[in-house]
Amino acid sequence: MDYLEEVWERLLAQGERMPRAVNLITGPSRTADVEQTMQLGAHGPRRVHLLLIG
């Protein structure tokens, strides 16, 4: 997939009802707002572990 919007097309193409909630986690949180120093995990996870189950 090239674009985040393609996720919705894939979910709808499965032919099942959409769940009440879908969480899209695109990667670790980061910010450089404070003194222009990069901080990981400032507003969310510091790391992301991805499990693909088919």
mmCIF entry with sequence, helices, sheets and N, C-alpha, C, O atoms, coordinates in Angstrom:
data_MODEL
# 
_entry.id   MODEL 
# 
_entity.id                         1 
_entity.type                       polymer 
_entity.pdbx_number_of_molecules   1 
# 
_entity_poly.entity_id                      1 
_entity_poly.type                           'polypeptide(L)' 
_entity_poly.nstd_linkage                   no 
_entity_poly.nstd_monomer                   no 
_entity_poly.pdbx_seq_one_letter_code       MDYLEEVWERLLAQGERMPRAVNLITGPSRTADVEQTMQLGAHGPRRVHLLLIG 
_entity_poly.pdbx_seq_one_letter_code_can   MDYLEEVWERLLAQGERMPRAVNLITGPSRTADVEQTMQLGAHGPRRVHLLLIG 
_entity_poly.pdbx_strand_id                 A 
# 
loop_
_entity_poly_seq.entity_id 
_entity_poly_seq.num 
_entity_poly_seq.mon_id 
_entity_poly_seq.hetero 
1 1  MET n 
1 2  ASP n 
1 3  TYR n 
1 4  LEU n 
1 5  GLU n 
1 6  GLU n 
1 7  VAL n 
1 8  TRP n 
1 9  GLU n 
1 10 ARG n 
1 11 LEU n 
1 12 LEU n 
1 13 ALA n 
1 14 GLN n 
1 15 GLY n 
1 16 GLU n 
1 17 ARG n 
1 18 MET n 
1 19 PRO n 
1 20 ARG n 
1 21 ALA n 
1 22 VAL n 
1 23 ASN n 
1 24 LEU n 
1 25 ILE n 
1 26 THR n 
1 27 GLY n 
1 28 PRO n 
1 29 SER n 
1 30 ARG n 
1 31 THR n 
1 32 ALA n 
1 33 ASP n 
1 34 VAL n 
1 35 GLU n 
1 36 GLN n 
1 37 THR n 
1 38 MET n 
1 39 GLN n 
1 40 LEU n 
1 41 GLY n 
1 42 ALA n 
1 43 HIS n 
1 44 GLY n 
1 45 PRO n 
1 46 ARG n 
1 47 ARG n 
1 48 VAL n 
1 49 HIS n 
1 50 LEU n 
1 51 LEU n 
1 52 LEU n 
1 53 ILE n 
1 54 GLY n 
# 
_struct_asym.id          A 
_struct_asym.entity_id   1 
# 
_struct_conf.conf_type_id            HELX_P 
_struct_conf.id                      HELX_P1 
_struct_conf.pdbx_PDB_helix_id       AA1 
_struct_conf.beg_label_comp_id       GLU 
_struct_conf.beg_label_asym_id       A 
_struct_conf.beg_label_seq_id        6 
_struct_conf.pdbx_beg_PDB_ins_code   ? 
_struct_conf.end_label_comp_id       ALA 
_struct_conf.end_label_asym_id       A 
_struct_conf.end_label_seq_id        13 
_struct_conf.pdbx_end_PDB_ins_code   ? 
_struct_conf.beg_auth_comp_id        GLU 
_struct_conf.beg_auth_asym_id        A 
_struct_conf.beg_auth_seq_id         6 
_struct_conf.end_auth_comp_id        ALA 
_struct_conf.end_auth_asym_id        A 
_struct_conf.end_auth_seq_id         13 
_struct_conf.pdbx_PDB_helix_class    1 
_struct_conf.details                 ? 
_struct_conf.pdbx_PDB_helix_length   8 
# 
_struct_conf_type.id          HELX_P 
_struct_conf_type.criteria    ? 
_struct_conf_type.reference   ? 
# 
_struct_sheet.id               AA1 
_struct_sheet.type             ? 
_struct_sheet.number_strands   2 
_struct_sheet.details          ? 
# 
_struct_sheet_order.sheet_id     AA1 
_struct_sheet_order.range_id_1   1 
_struct_sheet_order.range_id_2   2 
_struct_sheet_order.offset       ? 
_struct_sheet_order.sense        anti-parallel 
# 
loop_
_struct_sheet_range.sheet_id 
_struct_sheet_range.id 
_struct_sheet_range.beg_label_comp_id 
_struct_sheet_range.beg_label_asym_id 
_struct_sheet_range.beg_label_seq_id 
_struct_sheet_range.pdbx_beg_PDB_ins_code 
_struct_sheet_range.end_label_comp_id 
_struct_sheet_range.end_label_asym_id 
_struct_sheet_range.end_label_seq_id 
_struct_sheet_range.pdbx_end_PDB_ins_code 
_struct_sheet_range.beg_auth_comp_id 
_struct_sheet_range.beg_auth_asym_id 
_struct_sheet_range.beg_auth_seq_id 
_struct_sheet_range.end_auth_comp_id 
_struct_sheet_range.end_auth_asym_id 
_struct_sheet_range.end_auth_seq_id 
AA1 1 ARG A 30 ? THR A 31 ? ARG A 30 THR A 31 
AA1 2 GLN A 39 ? LEU A 40 ? GLN A 39 LEU A 40 
# 
loop_
_atom_site.group_PDB 
_atom_site.id 
_atom_site.type_symbol 
_atom_site.label_atom_id 
_atom_site.label_alt_id 
_atom_site.label_comp_id 
_atom_site.label_asym_id 
_atom_site.label_entity_id 
_atom_site.label_seq_id 
_atom_site.pdbx_PDB_ins_code 
_atom_site.Cartn_x 
_atom_site.Cartn_y 
_atom_site.Cartn_z 
_atom_site.occupancy 
_atom_site.B_iso_or_equiv 
_atom_site.pdbx_formal_charge 
_atom_site.auth_seq_id 
_atom_site.auth_comp_id 
_atom_site.auth_asym_id 
_atom_site.auth_atom_id 
_atom_site.pdbx_PDB_model_num 
ATOM 1   N N  . MET A 1 1  ? 0.832   -1.175  0.000  1.00 0.00 ? 1  MET A N  1 
ATOM 2   C CA . MET A 1 1  ? 0.000   0.000   0.000  1.00 0.00 ? 1  MET A CA 1 
ATOM 3   C C  . MET A 1 1  ? 0.879   1.241   0.000  1.00 0.00 ? 1  MET A C  1 
ATOM 4   O O  . MET A 1 1  ? 1.892   1.303   0.697  1.00 0.00 ? 1  MET A O  1 
ATOM 5   N N  . ASP A 1 2  ? 0.485   2.206   -0.776 1.00 0.00 ? 2  ASP A N  1 
ATOM 6   C CA . ASP A 1 2  ? 1.231   3.454   -0.822 1.00 0.00 ? 2  ASP A CA 1 
ATOM 7   C C  . ASP A 1 2  ? 0.627   4.532   0.066  1.00 0.00 ? 2  ASP A C  1 
ATOM 8   O O  . ASP A 1 2  ? 1.329   5.442   0.508  1.00 0.00 ? 2  ASP A O  1 
ATOM 9   N N  . TYR A 1 3  ? -0.675  4.432   0.330  1.00 0.00 ? 3  TYR A N  1 
ATOM 10  C CA . TYR A 1 3  ? -1.353  5.479   1.077  1.00 0.00 ? 3  TYR A CA 1 
ATOM 11  C C  . TYR A 1 3  ? -2.208  4.882   2.195  1.00 0.00 ? 3  TYR A C  1 
ATOM 12  O O  . TYR A 1 3  ? -2.754  3.787   2.058  1.00 0.00 ? 3  TYR A O  1 
ATOM 13  N N  . LEU A 1 4  ? -2.312  5.610   3.286  1.00 0.00 ? 4  LEU A N  1 
ATOM 14  C CA . LEU A 1 4  ? -3.089  5.163   4.433  1.00 0.00 ? 4  LEU A CA 1 
ATOM 15  C C  . LEU A 1 4  ? -4.556  4.947   4.073  1.00 0.00 ? 4  LEU A C  1 
ATOM 16  O O  . LEU A 1 4  ? -5.211  4.072   4.638  1.00 0.00 ? 4  LEU A O  1 
ATOM 17  N N  . GLU A 1 5  ? -5.071  5.736   3.140  1.00 0.00 ? 5  GLU A N  1 
ATOM 18  C CA . GLU A 1 5  ? -6.471  5.617   2.747  1.00 0.00 ? 5  GLU A CA 1 
ATOM 19  C C  . GLU A 1 5  ? -6.796  4.260   2.126  1.00 0.00 ? 5  GLU A C  1 
ATOM 20  O O  . GLU A 1 5  ? -7.952  3.837   2.140  1.00 0.00 ? 5  GLU A O  1 
ATOM 21  N N  . GLU A 1 6  ? -5.798  3.578   1.586  1.00 0.00 ? 6  GLU A N  1 
ATOM 22  C CA . GLU A 1 6  ? -6.004  2.268   0.959  1.00 0.00 ? 6  GLU A CA 1 
ATOM 23  C C  . GLU A 1 6  ? -6.393  1.202   1.981  1.00 0.00 ? 6  GLU A C  1 
ATOM 24  O O  . GLU A 1 6  ? -6.944  0.164   1.615  1.00 0.00 ? 6  GLU A O  1 
ATOM 25  N N  . VAL A 1 7  ? -6.109  1.450   3.251  1.00 0.00 ? 7  VAL A N  1 
ATOM 26  C CA . VAL A 1 7  ? -6.483  0.503   4.302  1.00 0.00 ? 7  VAL A CA 1 
ATOM 27  C C  . VAL A 1 7  ? -7.999  0.295   4.292  1.00 0.00 ? 7  VAL A C  1 
ATOM 28  O O  . VAL A 1 7  ? -8.470  -0.837  4.402  1.00 0.00 ? 7  VAL A O  1 
ATOM 29  N N  . TRP A 1 8  ? -8.765  1.384   4.162  1.00 0.00 ? 8  TRP A N  1 
ATOM 30  C CA . TRP A 1 8  ? -10.235 1.288   4.174  1.00 0.00 ? 8  TRP A CA 1 
ATOM 31  C C  . TRP A 1 8  ? -10.732 0.454   3.004  1.00 0.00 ? 8  TRP A C  1 
ATOM 32  O O  . TRP A 1 8  ? -11.650 -0.350  3.165  1.00 0.00 ? 8  TRP A O  1 
ATOM 33  N N  . GLU A 1 9  ? -10.139 0.631   1.831  1.00 0.00 ? 9  GLU A N  1 
ATOM 34  C CA . GLU A 1 9  ? -10.540 -0.165  0.667  1.00 0.00 ? 9  GLU A CA 1 
ATOM 35  C C  . GLU A 1 9  ? -10.306 -1.649  0.924  1.00 0.00 ? 9  GLU A C  1 
ATOM 36  O O  . GLU A 1 9  ? -11.147 -2.480  0.580  1.00 0.00 ? 9  GLU A O  1 
ATOM 37  N N  . ARG A 1 10 ? -9.170  -1.985  1.524  1.00 0.00 ? 10 ARG A N  1 
ATOM 38  C CA . ARG A 1 10 ? -8.872  -3.396  1.820  1.00 0.00 ? 10 ARG A CA 1 
ATOM 39  C C  . ARG A 1 10 ? -9.835  -3.975  2.841  1.00 0.00 ? 10 ARG A C  1 
ATOM 40  O O  . ARG A 1 10 ? -10.301 -5.104  2.691  1.00 0.00 ? 10 ARG A O  1 
ATOM 41  N N  . LEU A 1 11 ? -10.135 -3.206  3.877  1.00 0.00 ? 11 LEU A N  1 
ATOM 42  C CA . LEU A 1 11 ? -11.067 -3.693  4.899  1.00 0.00 ? 11 LEU A CA 1 
ATOM 43  C C  . LEU A 1 11 ? -12.458 -3.911  4.311  1.00 0.00 ? 11 LEU A C  1 
ATOM 44  O O  . LEU A 1 11 ? -13.102 -4.920  4.600  1.00 0.00 ? 11 LEU A O  1 
ATOM 45  N N  . LEU A 1 12 ? -12.920 -2.988  3.500  1.00 0.00 ? 12 LEU A N  1 
ATOM 46  C CA . LEU A 1 12 ? -14.249 -3.119  2.895  1.00 0.00 ? 12 LEU A CA 1 
ATOM 47  C C  . LEU A 1 12 ? -14.297 -4.249  1.873  1.00 0.00 ? 12 LEU A C  1 
ATOM 48  O O  . LEU A 1 12 ? -15.338 -4.883  1.705  1.00 0.00 ? 12 LEU A O  1 
ATOM 49  N N  . ALA A 1 13 ? -13.189 -4.509  1.191  1.00 0.00 ? 13 ALA A N  1 
ATOM 50  C CA . ALA A 1 13 ? -13.145 -5.553  0.168  1.00 0.00 ? 13 ALA A CA 1 
ATOM 51  C C  . ALA A 1 13 ? -13.250 -6.953  0.763  1.00 0.00 ? 13 ALA A C  1 
ATOM 52  O O  . ALA A 1 13 ? -13.538 -7.905  0.037  1.00 0.00 ? 13 ALA A O  1 
ATOM 53  N N  . GLN A 1 14 ? -13.023 -7.100  2.065  1.00 0.00 ? 14 GLN A N  1 
ATOM 54  C CA . GLN A 1 14 ? -13.109 -8.415  2.697  1.00 0.00 ? 14 GLN A CA 1 
ATOM 55  C C  . GLN A 1 14 ? -14.552 -8.913  2.750  1.00 0.00 ? 14 GLN A C  1 
ATOM 56  O O  . GLN A 1 14 ? -14.792 -10.101 2.966  1.00 0.00 ? 14 GLN A O  1 
ATOM 57  N N  . GLY A 1 15 ? -15.505 -8.014  2.555  1.00 0.00 ? 15 GLY A N  1 
ATOM 58  C CA . GLY A 1 15 ? -16.901 -8.429  2.512  1.00 0.00 ? 15 GLY A CA 1 
ATOM 59  C C  . GLY A 1 15 ? -17.551 -8.626  3.862  1.00 0.00 ? 15 GLY A C  1 
ATOM 60  O O  . GLY A 1 15 ? -18.718 -9.010  3.930  1.00 0.00 ? 15 GLY A O  1 
ATOM 61  N N  . GLU A 1 16 ? -16.830 -8.376  4.932  1.00 0.00 ? 16 GLU A N  1 
ATOM 62  C CA . GLU A 1 16 ? -17.386 -8.517  6.276  1.00 0.00 ? 16 GLU A CA 1 
ATOM 63  C C  . GLU A 1 16 ? -17.787 -7.138  6.794  1.00 0.00 ? 16 GLU A C  1 
ATOM 64  O O  . GLU A 1 16 ? -17.360 -6.109  6.271  1.00 0.00 ? 16 GLU A O  1 
ATOM 65  N N  . ARG A 1 17 ? -18.613 -7.146  7.832  1.00 0.00 ? 17 ARG A N  1 
ATOM 66  C CA . ARG A 1 17 ? -18.965 -5.875  8.459  1.00 0.00 ? 17 ARG A CA 1 
ATOM 67  C C  . ARG A 1 17 ? -17.737 -5.255  9.093  1.00 0.00 ? 17 ARG A C  1 
ATOM 68  O O  . ARG A 1 17 ? -16.877 -5.953  9.631  1.00 0.00 ? 17 ARG A O  1 
ATOM 69  N N  . MET A 1 18 ? -17.666 -3.945  9.024  1.00 0.00 ? 18 MET A N  1 
ATOM 70  C CA . MET A 1 18 ? -16.555 -3.236  9.658  1.00 0.00 ? 18 MET A CA 1 
ATOM 71  C C  . MET A 1 18 ? -16.738 -3.305  11.177 1.00 0.00 ? 18 MET A C  1 
ATOM 72  O O  . MET A 1 18 ? -17.866 -3.251  11.667 1.00 0.00 ? 18 MET A O  1 
ATOM 73  N N  . PRO A 1 19 ? -15.654 -3.423  11.911 1.00 0.00 ? 19 PRO A N  1 
ATOM 74  C CA . PRO A 1 19 ? -15.761 -3.405  13.367 1.00 0.00 ? 19 PRO A CA 1 
ATOM 75  C C  . PRO A 1 19 ? -16.160 -2.011  13.854 1.00 0.00 ? 19 PRO A C  1 
ATOM 76  O O  . PRO A 1 19 ? -16.066 -1.034  13.112 1.00 0.00 ? 19 PRO A O  1 
ATOM 77  N N  . ARG A 1 20 ? -16.603 -1.934  15.102 1.00 0.00 ? 20 ARG A N  1 
ATOM 78  C CA . ARG A 1 20 ? -16.994 -0.643  15.671 1.00 0.00 ? 20 ARG A CA 1 
ATOM 79  C C  . ARG A 1 20 ? -15.814 0.308   15.796 1.00 0.00 ? 20 ARG A C  1 
ATOM 80  O O  . ARG A 1 20 ? -15.984 1.525   15.726 1.00 0.00 ? 20 ARG A O  1 
ATOM 81  N N  . ALA A 1 21 ? -14.635 -0.235  15.978 1.00 0.00 ? 21 ALA A N  1 
ATOM 82  C CA . ALA A 1 21 ? -13.442 0.600   16.107 1.00 0.00 ? 21 ALA A CA 1 
ATOM 83  C C  . ALA A 1 21 ? -12.296 -0.032  15.332 1.00 0.00 ? 21 ALA A C  1 
ATOM 84  O O  . ALA A 1 21 ? -12.103 -1.248  15.359 1.00 0.00 ? 21 ALA A O  1 
ATOM 85  N N  . VAL A 1 22 ? -11.553 0.799   14.652 1.00 0.00 ? 22 VAL A N  1 
ATOM 86  C CA . VAL A 1 22 ? -10.347 0.366   13.946 1.00 0.00 ? 22 VAL A CA 1 
ATOM 87  C C  . VAL A 1 22 ? -9.226  1.296   14.388 1.00 0.00 ? 22 VAL A C  1 
ATOM 88  O O  . VAL A 1 22 ? -9.335  2.513   14.241 1.00 0.00 ? 22 VAL A O  1 
ATOM 89  N N  . ASN A 1 23 ? -8.163  0.740   14.922 1.00 0.00 ? 23 ASN A N  1 
ATOM 90  C CA . ASN A 1 23 ? -7.019  1.532   15.360 1.00 0.00 ? 23 ASN A CA 1 
ATOM 91  C C  . ASN A 1 23 ? -5.892  1.390   14.354 1.00 0.00 ? 23 ASN A C  1 
ATOM 92  O O  . ASN A 1 23 ? -5.445  0.280   14.066 1.00 0.00 ? 23 ASN A O  1 
ATOM 93  N N  . LEU A 1 24 ? -5.441  2.494   13.830 1.00 0.00 ? 24 LEU A N  1 
ATOM 94  C CA . LEU A 1 24 ? -4.313  2.502   12.909 1.00 0.00 ? 24 LEU A CA 1 
ATOM 95  C C  . LEU A 1 24 ? -3.122  3.117   13.630 1.00 0.00 ? 24 LEU A C  1 
ATOM 96  O O  . LEU A 1 24 ? -3.129  4.304   13.955 1.00 0.00 ? 24 LEU A O  1 
ATOM 97  N N  . ILE A 1 25 ? -2.112  2.314   13.875 1.00 0.00 ? 25 ILE A N  1 
ATOM 98  C CA . ILE A 1 25 ? -0.917  2.786   14.561 1.00 0.00 ? 25 ILE A CA 1 
ATOM 99  C C  . ILE A 1 25 ? 0.185   2.844   13.518 1.00 0.00 ? 25 ILE A C  1 
ATOM 100 O O  . ILE A 1 25 ? 0.602   1.819   12.979 1.00 0.00 ? 25 ILE A O  1 
ATOM 101 N N  . THR A 1 26 ? 0.646   4.040   13.244 1.00 0.00 ? 26 THR A N  1 
ATOM 102 C CA . THR A 1 26 ? 1.588   4.224   12.143 1.00 0.00 ? 26 THR A CA 1 
ATOM 103 C C  . THR A 1 26 ? 3.041   4.208   12.568 1.00 0.00 ? 26 THR A C  1 
ATOM 104 O O  . THR A 1 26 ? 3.928   4.161   11.716 1.00 0.00 ? 26 THR A O  1 
ATOM 105 N N  . GLY A 1 27 ? 3.305   4.245   13.851 1.00 0.00 ? 27 GLY A N  1 
ATOM 106 C CA . GLY A 1 27 ? 4.684   4.190   14.315 1.00 0.00 ? 27 GLY A CA 1 
ATOM 107 C C  . GLY A 1 27 ? 4.840   4.866   15.653 1.00 0.00 ? 27 GLY A C  1 
ATOM 108 O O  . GLY A 1 27 ? 3.874   5.390   16.208 1.00 0.00 ? 27 GLY A O  1 
ATOM 109 N N  . PRO A 1 28 ? 6.046   4.858   16.174 1.00 0.00 ? 28 PRO A N  1 
ATOM 110 C CA . PRO A 1 28 ? 6.280   5.454   17.479 1.00 0.00 ? 28 PRO A CA 1 
ATOM 111 C C  . PRO A 1 28 ? 6.006   6.954   17.478 1.00 0.00 ? 28 PRO A C  1 
ATOM 112 O O  . PRO A 1 28 ? 6.180   7.642   16.472 1.00 0.00 ? 28 PRO A O  1 
ATOM 113 N N  . SER A 1 29 ? 5.574   7.433   18.631 1.00 0.00 ? 29 SER A N  1 
ATOM 114 C CA . SER A 1 29 ? 5.362   8.863   18.813 1.00 0.00 ? 29 SER A CA 1 
ATOM 115 C C  . SER A 1 29 ? 6.714   9.559   18.888 1.00 0.00 ? 29 SER A C  1 
ATOM 116 O O  . SER A 1 29 ? 7.671   9.021   19.446 1.00 0.00 ? 29 SER A O  1 
ATOM 117 N N  . ARG A 1 30 ? 6.784   10.751  18.326 1.00 0.00 ? 30 ARG A N  1 
ATOM 118 C CA . ARG A 1 30 ? 8.017   11.529  18.408 1.00 0.00 ? 30 ARG A CA 1 
ATOM 119 C C  . ARG A 1 30 ? 7.702   13.008  18.316 1.00 0.00 ? 30 ARG A C  1 
ATOM 120 O O  . ARG A 1 30 ? 6.702   13.404  17.717 1.00 0.00 ? 30 ARG A O  1 
ATOM 121 N N  . THR A 1 31 ? 8.550   13.814  18.904 1.00 0.00 ? 31 THR A N  1 
ATOM 122 C CA . THR A 1 31 ? 8.400   15.258  18.841 1.00 0.00 ? 31 THR A CA 1 
ATOM 123 C C  . THR A 1 31 ? 9.769   15.901  18.988 1.00 0.00 ? 31 THR A C  1 
ATOM 124 O O  . THR A 1 31 ? 10.675  15.330  19.595 1.00 0.00 ? 31 THR A O  1 
ATOM 125 N N  . ALA A 1 32 ? 9.909   17.085  18.431 1.00 0.00 ? 32 ALA A N  1 
ATOM 126 C CA . ALA A 1 32 ? 11.123  17.881  18.606 1.00 0.00 ? 32 ALA A CA 1 
ATOM 127 C C  . ALA A 1 32 ? 10.730  19.291  19.039 1.00 0.00 ? 32 ALA A C  1 
ATOM 128 O O  . ALA A 1 32 ? 11.430  20.262  18.752 1.00 0.00 ? 32 ALA A O  1 
ATOM 129 N N  . ASP A 1 33 ? 9.588   19.386  19.740 1.00 0.00 ? 33 ASP A N  1 
ATOM 130 C CA . ASP A 1 33 ? 9.083   20.698  20.162 1.00 0.00 ? 33 ASP A CA 1 
ATOM 131 C C  . ASP A 1 33 ? 9.954   21.353  21.221 1.00 0.00 ? 33 ASP A C  1 
ATOM 132 O O  . ASP A 1 33 ? 10.146  22.569  21.199 1.00 0.00 ? 33 ASP A O  1 
ATOM 133 N N  . VAL A 1 34 ? 10.483  20.560  22.149 1.00 0.00 ? 34 VAL A N  1 
ATOM 134 C CA . VAL A 1 34 ? 11.232  21.105  23.274 1.00 0.00 ? 34 VAL A CA 1 
ATOM 135 C C  . VAL A 1 34 ? 12.699  21.232  22.891 1.00 0.00 ? 34 VAL A C  1 
ATOM 136 O O  . VAL A 1 34 ? 13.386  20.230  22.692 1.00 0.00 ? 34 VAL A O  1 
ATOM 137 N N  . GLU A 1 35 ? 13.167  22.452  22.791 1.00 0.00 ? 35 GLU A N  1 
ATOM 138 C CA . GLU A 1 35 ? 14.579  22.744  22.499 1.00 0.00 ? 35 GLU A CA 1 
ATOM 139 C C  . GLU A 1 35 ? 15.071  22.046  21.232 1.00 0.00 ? 35 GLU A C  1 
ATOM 140 O O  . GLU A 1 35 ? 16.268  21.801  21.086 1.00 0.00 ? 35 GLU A O  1 
ATOM 141 N N  . GLN A 1 36 ? 14.163  21.728  20.321 1.00 0.00 ? 36 GLN A N  1 
ATOM 142 C CA . GLN A 1 36 ? 14.513  21.091  19.044 1.00 0.00 ? 36 GLN A CA 1 
ATOM 143 C C  . GLN A 1 36 ? 15.303  19.796  19.224 1.00 0.00 ? 36 GLN A C  1 
ATOM 144 O O  . GLN A 1 36 ? 16.134  19.448  18.385 1.00 0.00 ? 36 GLN A O  1 
ATOM 145 N N  . THR A 1 37 ? 15.042  19.085  20.320 1.00 0.00 ? 37 THR A N  1 
ATOM 146 C CA . THR A 1 37 ? 15.678  17.793  20.589 1.00 0.00 ? 37 THR A CA 1 
ATOM 147 C C  . THR A 1 37 ? 14.649  16.699  20.353 1.00 0.00 ? 37 THR A C  1 
ATOM 148 O O  . THR A 1 37 ? 13.560  16.739  20.925 1.00 0.00 ? 37 THR A O  1 
ATOM 149 N N  . MET A 1 38 ? 14.978  15.728  19.521 1.00 0.00 ? 38 MET A N  1 
ATOM 150 C CA . MET A 1 38 ? 14.049  14.649  19.197 1.00 0.00 ? 38 MET A CA 1 
ATOM 151 C C  . MET A 1 38 ? 13.791  13.782  20.425 1.00 0.00 ? 38 MET A C  1 
ATOM 152 O O  . MET A 1 38 ? 14.727  13.279  21.048 1.00 0.00 ? 38 MET A O  1 
ATOM 153 N N  . GLN A 1 39 ? 12.519  13.611  20.766 1.00 0.00 ? 39 GLN A N  1 
ATOM 154 C CA . GLN A 1 39 ? 12.107  12.765  21.888 1.00 0.00 ? 39 GLN A CA 1 
ATOM 155 C C  . GLN A 1 39 ? 11.169  11.688  21.362 1.00 0.00 ? 39 GLN A C  1 
ATOM 156 O O  . GLN A 1 39 ? 10.152  12.007  20.745 1.00 0.00 ? 39 GLN A O  1 
ATOM 157 N N  . LEU A 1 40 ? 11.491  10.428  21.592 1.00 0.00 ? 40 LEU A N  1 
ATOM 158 C CA . LEU A 1 40 ? 10.614  9.332   21.198 1.00 0.00 ? 40 LEU A CA 1 
ATOM 159 C C  . LEU A 1 40 ? 9.699   8.982   22.353 1.00 0.00 ? 40 LEU A C  1 
ATOM 160 O O  . LEU A 1 40 ? 10.123  8.998   23.508 1.00 0.00 ? 40 LEU A O  1 
ATOM 161 N N  . GLY A 1 41 ? 8.445   8.664   22.056 1.00 0.00 ? 41 GLY A N  1 
ATOM 162 C CA . GLY A 1 41 ? 7.499   8.246   23.073 1.00 0.00 ? 41 GLY A CA 1 
ATOM 163 C C  . GLY A 1 41 ? 6.900   9.387   23.876 1.00 0.00 ? 41 GLY A C  1 
ATOM 164 O O  . GLY A 1 41 ? 6.381   9.160   24.969 1.00 0.00 ? 41 GLY A O  1 
ATOM 165 N N  . ALA A 1 42 ? 6.958   10.608  23.362 1.00 0.00 ? 42 ALA A N  1 
ATOM 166 C CA . ALA A 1 42 ? 6.459   11.758  24.113 1.00 0.00 ? 42 ALA A CA 1 
ATOM 167 C C  . ALA A 1 42 ? 4.943   11.733  24.267 1.00 0.00 ? 42 ALA A C  1 
ATOM 168 O O  . ALA A 1 42 ? 4.431   12.115  25.319 1.00 0.00 ? 42 ALA A O  1 
ATOM 169 N N  . HIS A 1 43 ? 4.220   11.297  23.255 1.00 0.00 ? 43 HIS A N  1 
ATOM 170 C CA . HIS A 1 43 ? 2.755   11.320  23.276 1.00 0.00 ? 43 HIS A CA 1 
ATOM 171 C C  . HIS A 1 43 ? 2.154   9.947   22.996 1.00 0.00 ? 43 HIS A C  1 
ATOM 172 O O  . HIS A 1 43 ? 0.996   9.848   22.589 1.00 0.00 ? 43 HIS A O  1 
ATOM 173 N N  . GLY A 1 44 ? 2.906   8.924   23.204 1.00 0.00 ? 44 GLY A N  1 
ATOM 174 C CA . GLY A 1 44 ? 2.401   7.583   22.915 1.00 0.00 ? 44 GLY A CA 1 
ATOM 175 C C  . GLY A 1 44 ? 3.509   6.575   23.054 1.00 0.00 ? 44 GLY A C  1 
ATOM 176 O O  . GLY A 1 44 ? 4.434   6.769   23.842 1.00 0.00 ? 44 GLY A O  1 
ATOM 177 N N  . PRO A 1 45 ? 3.428   5.489   22.291 1.00 0.00 ? 45 PRO A N  1 
ATOM 178 C CA . PRO A 1 45 ? 4.417   4.423   22.454 1.00 0.00 ? 45 PRO A CA 1 
ATOM 179 C C  . PRO A 1 45 ? 5.816   4.837   21.999 1.00 0.00 ? 45 PRO A C  1 
ATOM 180 O O  . PRO A 1 45 ? 5.983   5.607   21.053 1.00 0.00 ? 45 PRO A O  1 
ATOM 181 N N  . ARG A 1 46 ? 6.790   4.312   22.687 1.00 0.00 ? 46 ARG A N  1 
ATOM 182 C CA . ARG A 1 46 ? 8.177   4.527   22.280 1.00 0.00 ? 46 ARG A CA 1 
ATOM 183 C C  . ARG A 1 46 ? 8.567   3.530   21.194 1.00 0.00 ? 46 ARG A C  1 
ATOM 184 O O  . ARG A 1 46 ? 9.380   3.828   20.318 1.00 0.00 ? 46 ARG A O  1 
ATOM 185 N N  . ARG A 1 47 ? 7.971   2.340   21.269 1.00 0.00 ? 47 ARG A N  1 
ATOM 186 C CA . ARG A 1 47 ? 8.228   1.303   20.278 1.00 0.00 ? 47 ARG A CA 1 
ATOM 187 C C  . ARG A 1 47 ? 6.907   0.731   19.778 1.00 0.00 ? 47 ARG A C  1 
ATOM 188 O O  . ARG A 1 47 ? 5.886   0.812   20.460 1.00 0.00 ? 47 ARG A O  1 
ATOM 189 N N  . VAL A 1 48 ? 6.937   0.155   18.588 1.00 0.00 ? 48 VAL A N  1 
ATOM 190 C CA . VAL A 1 48 ? 5.752   -0.495  18.036 1.00 0.00 ? 48 VAL A CA 1 
ATOM 191 C C  . VAL A 1 48 ? 6.162   -1.901  17.611 1.00 0.00 ? 48 VAL A C  1 
ATOM 192 O O  . VAL A 1 48 ? 7.141   -2.077  16.886 1.00 0.00 ? 48 VAL A O  1 
ATOM 193 N N  . HIS A 1 49 ? 5.417   -2.889  18.061 1.00 0.00 ? 49 HIS A N  1 
ATOM 194 C CA . HIS A 1 49 ? 5.637   -4.279  17.645 1.00 0.00 ? 49 HIS A CA 1 
ATOM 195 C C  . HIS A 1 49 ? 4.452   -4.669  16.758 1.00 0.00 ? 49 HIS A C  1 
ATOM 196 O O  . HIS A 1 49 ? 3.300   -4.476  17.146 1.00 0.00 ? 49 HIS A O  1 
ATOM 197 N N  . LEU A 1 50 ? 4.719   -5.202  15.603 1.00 0.00 ? 50 LEU A N  1 
ATOM 198 C CA . LEU A 1 50 ? 3.680   -5.549  14.647 1.00 0.00 ? 50 LEU A CA 1 
ATOM 199 C C  . LEU A 1 50 ? 3.589   -7.060  14.512 1.00 0.00 ? 50 LEU A C  1 
ATOM 200 O O  . LEU A 1 50 ? 4.582   -7.723  14.215 1.00 0.00 ? 50 LEU A O  1 
ATOM 201 N N  . LEU A 1 51 ? 2.402   -7.599  14.731 1.00 0.00 ? 51 LEU A N  1 
ATOM 202 C CA . LEU A 1 51 ? 2.137   -9.024  14.552 1.00 0.00 ? 51 LEU A CA 1 
ATOM 203 C C  . LEU A 1 51 ? 1.138   -9.174  13.411 1.00 0.00 ? 51 LEU A C  1 
ATOM 204 O O  . LEU A 1 51 ? 0.031   -8.641  13.485 1.00 0.00 ? 51 LEU A O  1 
ATOM 205 N N  . LEU A 1 52 ? 1.511   -9.883  12.370 1.00 0.00 ? 52 LEU A N  1 
ATOM 206 C CA . LEU A 1 52 ? 0.618   -10.151 11.249 1.00 0.00 ? 52 LEU A CA 1 
ATOM 207 C C  . LEU A 1 52 ? 0.189   -11.600 11.336 1.00 0.00 ? 52 LEU A C  1 
ATOM 208 O O  . LEU A 1 52 ? 1.016   -12.511 11.295 1.00 0.00 ? 52 LEU A O  1 
ATOM 209 N N  . ILE A 1 53 ? -1.110  -11.804 11.457 1.00 0.00 ? 53 ILE A N  1 
ATOM 210 C CA . ILE A 1 53 ? -1.650  -13.154 11.565 1.00 0.00 ? 53 ILE A CA 1 
ATOM 211 C C  . ILE A 1 53 ? -2.587  -13.366 10.394 1.00 0.00 ? 53 ILE A C  1 
ATOM 212 O O  . ILE A 1 53 ? -3.550  -12.619 10.218 1.00 0.00 ? 53 ILE A O  1 
ATOM 213 N N  . GLY A 1 54 ? -2.307  -14.378 9.599  1.00 0.00 ? 54 GLY A N  1 
ATOM 214 C CA . GLY A 1 54 ? -3.113  -14.592 8.407  1.00 0.00 ? 54 GLY A CA 1 
ATOM 215 C C  . GLY A 1 54 ? -3.904  -15.857 8.447  1.00 0.00 ? 54 GLY A C  1 
ATOM 216 O O  . GLY A 1 54 ? -4.630  -16.161 7.501  1.00 0.00 ? 54 GLY A O  1 
# 
